[in-house]
């Protein structure tokens, strides 16, 4: 029997969604730190207020309540602060039921803003952060992690709220980085986002001194993730982007270069050989780069000498790494070019962000169905099990 959208209902994995609460709700969810984050970041909020009124991503709009009816129109057409379940994660589960989604990887809104500040600012139009603002950003990341753990514990089979570690902090050591991961895992989170633009604890991602850090993930079944703004710090100055038109800025440091470099180091440095149960998810970083990188590593790069590893680099990627795909991305082209990577691509909604586009599930199904039932099942269900099961 042919795989249909109806047959997928209740089994779909969504590897990229977001908490998107309006800023005036931060104190309600994150207490005193949320209150301070609002009051002590005037430059930050000035930048965010440049978003025009009525735009679904204007989180500075006040008085928005998450009480929009959950129906086909609101779930698939409404975005941002106007979408049901944008802040209330109990309602988010109801939204997922309507979508036919079994489990959702949920990246934060508040936590991502905190992460940007903890990493020094300068992302998405935000100003560079002062020393005091960086410290407040770190405190806000901690507050998010506690909330993420509590929500994940409440809905363990449905929601995976992503925790955060600014792993490039200058005061970290391999031991303190591993300890930080263990502490966050104990809160109940099942996935943690780290930095890719800065070396973790000042070391190469492949350094064996980081093995205790990676072991904390592998042994607990916690997923290591990258998602914008993981790439902050990859380029140390603003000169690289100075001549770009504003609409192109999101195509540079925010996306694949930092993650590509990090994955390259992990694979060739034997991280996945030493930690075969380690799982990595590259989310909303684009999927076009993984095929060329796998080819480049398999064939030994410019030297033409394949790396001395028990498996091919591409085989570690297939076994240990997953990538999100949005409707705007030509996954069908990648499957044709790199059929050996058909196990790594996963559907994502980006709910309730506008990048997810309306009716994305229906449209994605139509685009990939020509590859047959096996791939459809992988794309919407099986591939994401590495992240969720």
C-alpha positions as CSV (number, residue, x, y, z in Angstrom):
1,X,0.0,0.0,0.0
2,X,1.3,3.4,-0.9
3,X,2.4,5.7,1.9
4,X,0.0,8.7,2.2
5,X,-0.1,11.7,4.5
6,X,-2.9,10.1,6.3
7,X,-0.9,6.9,6.9
8,X,1.9,9.1,8.3
9,X,-0.3,10.9,10.8
10,X,0.7,10.5,14.4
11,X,4.2,9.2,13.4
12,X,5.8,12.3,11.9
13,X,9.0,13.7,13.5
14,X,9.4,17.5,13.3
15,X,13.0,18.3,13.9
16,X,12.7,22.1,14.0
17,X,10.1,24.1,15.8
18,X,10.2,27.0,18.2
19,X,8.9,28.5,21.4
20,X,7.9,32.0,20.4
21,X,6.5,33.8,23.4
22,X,6.2,37.6,23.3
23,X,8.8,39.5,25.3
24,X,6.3,40.8,27.9
25,X,5.7,37.1,28.9
26,X,9.3,36.5,29.9
27,X,8.9,37.4,33.6
28,X,5.9,35.0,33.8
29,X,8.0,32.1,32.4
30,X,11.5,32.9,33.6
31,X,11.0,35.0,36.7
32,X,13.4,37.6,37.9
33,X,15.9,36.9,35.2
34,X,13.2,37.4,32.6
35,X,12.3,40.7,34.2
36,X,15.9,41.9,34.1
37,X,16.4,40.7,30.5
38,X,13.6,43.1,29.6
39,X,14.8,46.1,31.6
40,X,18.6,45.9,31.2
41,X,18.9,45.4,27.4
42,X,17.6,48.7,25.9
43,X,19.8,48.5,22.8
44,X,18.8,44.9,22.2
45,X,15.1,45.8,22.4
46,X,15.6,48.9,20.2
47,X,16.9,46.6,17.5
48,X,14.0,44.2,17.9
49,X,11.5,47.0,17.8
50,X,12.6,47.8,14.3
51,X,10.4,44.9,13.2
52,X,7.2,46.6,11.9
53,X,3.9,46.5,13.9
54,X,1.7,43.6,12.9
55,X,4.6,41.4,11.7
56,X,4.2,37.9,13.2
57,X,7.8,38.0,14.4
58,X,7.4,41.2,16.4
59,X,7.8,39.7,19.9
60,X,7.8,43.2,21.4
61,X,4.1,43.5,20.7
62,X,2.3,43.6,24.1
63,X,-0.8,41.9,25.4
64,X,-0.7,38.9,23.1
65,X,-2.4,35.8,24.6
66,X,-1.9,32.3,23.3
67,X,-5.6,31.5,22.9
68,X,-6.2,31.4,19.2
69,X,-8.4,28.5,18.2
70,X,-6.6,25.4,16.9
71,X,-7.9,24.5,13.5
72,X,-6.6,23.8,10.0
73,X,-6.3,27.5,9.1
74,X,-4.6,28.7,12.2
75,X,-2.2,25.8,12.4
76,X,-1.0,26.0,8.8
77,X,-1.6,29.6,7.9
78,X,-0.9,31.7,11.1
79,X,2.7,32.4,12.0
80,X,4.7,33.9,14.9
81,X,2.8,35.4,17.8
82,X,-0.5,34.9,16.0
83,X,-0.2,31.1,15.8
84,X,-1.7,28.8,18.4
85,X,0.7,27.2,20.8
86,X,3.4,29.8,20.2
87,X,4.1,30.1,23.9
88,X,1.9,27.6,25.8
89,X,3.5,24.2,25.3
90,X,0.4,22.4,26.5
91,X,-1.4,23.9,23.6
92,X,1.6,23.1,21.4
93,X,0.9,19.4,21.9
94,X,-2.7,20.0,20.7
95,X,-1.3,21.7,17.6
96,X,1.0,18.7,17.0
97,X,-2.0,16.4,17.3
98,X,-3.7,18.5,14.6
99,X,-0.6,18.4,12.4
100,X,-0.1,14.6,12.8
101,X,3.3,15.1,14.5
102,X,4.4,12.6,17.0
103,X,7.5,14.4,18.5
104,X,8.9,17.9,18.0
105,X,12.3,19.3,18.6
106,X,11.6,22.8,20.0
107,X,14.2,25.5,19.9
108,X,13.7,28.5,22.2
109,X,12.9,32.1,21.5
110,X,13.9,33.6,24.9
111,X,16.8,31.1,25.1
112,X,18.1,32.0,21.6
113,X,18.1,35.7,22.4
114,X,19.9,34.9,25.7
115,X,22.4,32.8,23.8
116,X,23.1,35.6,21.3
117,X,23.8,38.0,24.2
118,X,25.9,35.4,26.1
119,X,28.0,35.0,22.9
120,X,28.6,38.7,22.7
121,X,25.7,39.9,20.5
122,X,26.1,41.3,17.0
123,X,23.6,38.8,15.4
124,X,20.4,39.6,13.5
125,X,20.9,43.4,14.0
126,X,21.5,43.2,17.7
127,X,24.2,45.4,19.2
128,X,27.5,44.0,20.6
129,X,26.9,43.1,24.2
130,X,28.7,44.7,27.2
131,X,30.5,42.6,29.8
132,X,27.5,43.0,32.1
133,X,25.0,42.1,29.3
134,X,27.0,38.9,28.4
135,X,26.8,37.8,32.1
136,X,23.1,38.5,32.1
137,X,22.8,36.5,28.9
138,X,24.5,33.6,30.6
139,X,22.0,33.8,33.5
140,X,19.1,33.9,31.1
141,X,20.4,30.8,29.3
142,X,20.4,29.0,32.7
143,X,16.8,30.1,33.4
144,X,15.8,28.8,29.9
145,X,17.5,25.5,30.6
146,X,15.5,25.0,33.8
147,X,12.3,25.7,31.9
148,X,13.3,23.5,29.0
149,X,13.9,20.6,31.4
150,X,10.6,21.0,33.2
151,X,8.5,21.1,29.9
152,X,10.4,18.1,28.5
153,X,9.7,16.1,31.7
154,X,6.0,17.0,31.5
155,X,5.7,15.9,27.8
156,X,8.6,13.4,27.5
157,X,7.2,11.5,24.5
158,X,6.1,14.6,22.6
159,X,8.3,17.7,23.2
160,X,12.0,18.0,23.3
161,X,12.8,21.5,24.4
162,X,16.4,22.2,23.5
163,X,18.8,23.3,26.2
164,X,21.7,25.6,25.5
165,X,25.4,25.8,26.3
166,X,27.6,28.7,25.1
167,X,30.5,26.2,24.7
168,X,33.0,28.8,23.5
169,X,32.9,30.8,26.8
170,X,36.5,31.8,27.5
171,X,36.5,30.6,31.1
172,X,35.6,27.0,30.2
173,X,37.9,24.0,30.6
174,X,37.2,20.5,29.2
175,X,36.2,19.5,32.7
176,X,33.8,22.4,33.4
177,X,32.3,22.0,29.9
178,X,31.5,18.3,30.6
179,X,30.1,19.2,34.0
180,X,27.9,21.9,32.5
181,X,26.5,19.4,30.1
182,X,25.9,16.8,32.8
183,X,24.1,19.5,35.0
184,X,21.8,20.4,32.1
185,X,21.0,16.8,31.2
186,X,20.0,16.2,34.9
187,X,17.4,18.9,34.4
188,X,15.6,16.6,32.0
189,X,16.5,18.0,28.6
190,X,17.0,15.5,25.8
191,X,18.8,17.8,23.3
192,X,21.3,20.6,23.8
193,X,22.5,23.3,21.4
194,X,26.2,24.4,21.5
195,X,28.3,26.9,19.8
196,X,30.0,26.0,16.5
197,X,31.7,29.4,15.8
198,X,34.0,29.2,18.8
199,X,36.2,26.2,19.7
200,X,34.6,24.3,22.6
201,X,36.6,25.1,25.8
202,X,39.2,26.6,23.5
203,X,40.0,23.2,21.9
204,X,39.6,21.6,18.5
205,X,36.2,19.7,18.3
206,X,38.2,16.5,17.8
207,X,40.5,16.9,20.8
208,X,40.3,13.7,23.0
209,X,40.3,16.1,26.0
210,X,36.6,16.7,25.1
211,X,35.7,13.0,25.3
212,X,34.1,13.4,28.7
213,X,31.9,16.1,27.2
214,X,30.8,13.9,24.3
215,X,30.4,10.9,26.5
216,X,27.8,12.8,28.6
217,X,25.7,13.1,25.5
218,X,26.3,9.6,24.2
219,X,25.7,7.8,27.4
220,X,22.6,9.6,28.3
221,X,21.0,9.5,24.8
222,X,21.0,13.4,24.7
223,X,21.3,14.9,21.2
224,X,24.0,17.4,20.5
225,X,22.5,20.2,18.2
226,X,23.5,23.2,16.1
227,X,21.0,25.9,15.2
228,X,21.4,29.6,14.5
229,X,23.0,31.5,16.4
230,X,25.5,28.6,16.9
231,X,27.8,30.2,14.3
232,X,28.5,33.4,16.3
233,X,32.2,34.0,16.6
234,X,33.3,32.1,13.5
235,X,34.3,35.4,11.9
236,X,35.9,37.6,14.5
237,X,35.2,40.9,12.9
238,X,32.2,42.5,11.1
239,X,34.5,43.3,8.0
240,X,33.5,40.0,6.3
241,X,29.9,41.1,6.0
242,X,30.4,44.8,5.7
243,X,29.7,45.1,2.0
244,X,26.8,42.7,1.8
245,X,23.2,43.9,1.2
246,X,21.2,43.4,4.4
247,X,19.0,40.7,3.0
248,X,22.1,38.5,2.4
249,X,23.4,38.6,6.0
250,X,21.4,35.5,7.0
251,X,23.3,33.5,4.4
252,X,26.7,34.0,6.0
253,X,27.8,33.4,9.5
254,X,24.4,32.3,10.7
255,X,24.4,29.2,8.6
256,X,26.5,26.4,7.3
257,X,30.2,27.4,7.4
258,X,30.8,27.1,11.2
259,X,28.8,23.8,11.4
260,X,30.5,22.4,8.3
261,X,33.9,23.1,9.9
262,X,32.8,21.5,13.2
263,X,31.4,18.4,11.6
264,X,34.5,18.0,9.5
265,X,36.7,18.1,12.6
266,X,34.4,15.6,14.5
267,X,34.4,13.1,11.7
268,X,38.0,13.2,10.6
269,X,39.2,13.5,14.2
270,X,37.5,10.2,15.2
271,X,34.9,11.6,17.6
272,X,32.1,9.4,16.2
273,X,34.5,6.4,16.1
274,X,35.3,7.0,19.8
275,X,31.6,7.7,20.6
276,X,29.5,5.5,18.3
277,X,26.3,6.4,20.1
278,X,26.8,10.1,19.9
279,X,24.0,11.8,18.0
280,X,24.3,15.2,16.2
281,X,21.5,17.3,14.7
282,X,22.3,20.2,12.3
283,X,19.1,22.2,12.3
284,X,18.1,25.1,10.1
285,X,21.7,25.4,8.9
286,X,20.8,24.4,5.4
287,X,21.3,21.0,3.9
288,X,23.1,21.7,0.7
289,X,26.6,21.4,2.1
290,X,26.6,18.0,3.6
291,X,26.8,16.1,0.3
292,X,29.9,18.0,-1.0
293,X,31.5,17.7,2.5
294,X,30.9,13.9,2.6
295,X,32.4,13.5,-0.9
296,X,35.3,15.7,-0.1
297,X,36.1,13.7,3.1
298,X,35.5,10.3,1.5
299,X,38.0,11.0,-1.3
300,X,40.7,12.5,0.9
301,X,40.2,16.1,0.0
302,X,42.9,17.8,-2.1
303,X,45.4,15.1,-1.1
304,X,43.4,12.3,-2.6
305,X,44.3,10.1,0.3
306,X,41.2,8.8,2.2
307,X,41.4,9.2,6.0
308,X,42.5,6.2,8.0
309,X,39.3,5.4,9.8
310,X,37.4,2.1,10.1
311,X,34.5,3.5,8.2
312,X,34.1,6.0,5.4
313,X,33.4,9.6,6.6
314,X,30.1,9.5,4.9
315,X,29.2,6.4,6.8
316,X,29.7,8.2,10.1
317,X,27.5,11.0,8.9
318,X,24.7,8.5,8.0
319,X,25.0,6.7,11.3
320,X,25.4,9.7,13.6
321,X,24.1,12.9,12.0
322,X,20.8,14.3,10.9
323,X,19.8,17.5,9.0
324,X,16.6,19.5,8.9
325,X,15.0,20.4,5.6
326,X,12.6,23.3,5.1
327,X,10.1,23.6,2.2
328,X,12.4,26.3,0.6
329,X,15.2,23.8,0.3
330,X,15.6,21.6,-2.8
331,X,16.0,18.3,-1.0
332,X,14.9,16.4,-4.1
333,X,18.1,17.7,-5.9
334,X,20.3,16.6,-3.1
335,X,18.8,13.1,-3.1
336,X,19.4,12.8,-6.8
337,X,23.1,13.9,-6.4
338,X,23.8,12.1,-3.2
339,X,21.6,9.0,-2.9
340,X,23.9,7.5,-0.2
341,X,22.7,10.4,2.1
342,X,19.0,9.7,1.9
343,X,19.0,8.6,5.6
344,X,20.1,12.0,6.9
345,X,17.5,14.4,5.8
346,X,14.4,15.1,8.0
347,X,11.3,17.2,7.5
348,X,10.8,20.3,9.7
349,X,8.0,22.8,10.1
350,X,10.0,25.7,11.8
351,X,6.6,26.3,13.5
352,X,5.6,29.0,14.1
353,X,8.3,30.9,12.2
354,X,7.4,32.4,8.8
355,X,10.4,30.5,7.2
356,X,8.3,27.3,7.6
357,X,5.8,28.6,5.0
358,X,2.1,27.8,4.9
359,X,0.9,24.3,4.3
360,X,4.5,23.0,4.4
361,X,3.6,19.4,5.2
362,X,1.4,19.0,2.2
363,X,3.8,20.7,-0.2
364,X,6.8,18.8,1.1
365,X,5.0,15.5,0.7
366,X,4.1,16.3,-2.9
367,X,7.8,17.2,-3.7
368,X,9.4,14.0,-2.3
369,X,6.7,11.4,-3.0
370,X,8.2,10.8,-6.5
371,X,11.1,9.1,-4.8
372,X,8.9,6.3,-3.6
373,X,7.4,5.0,-0.3
374,X,10.7,4.1,1.2
375,X,12.1,7.6,1.1
376,X,8.9,9.2,2.1
377,X,8.8,7.1,5.2
378,X,12.4,7.9,6.0
379,X,12.0,11.7,5.4
380,X,9.0,12.1,7.6
381,X,9.4,9.3,10.2
382,X,12.3,7.0,10.3
383,X,15.3,9.4,9.9
384,X,14.2,11.6,12.8
385,X,14.2,8.6,15.1
386,X,17.9,9.1,15.6
387,X,17.0,12.4,17.3
388,X,13.8,11.3,19.2
389,X,14.1,7.6,20.1
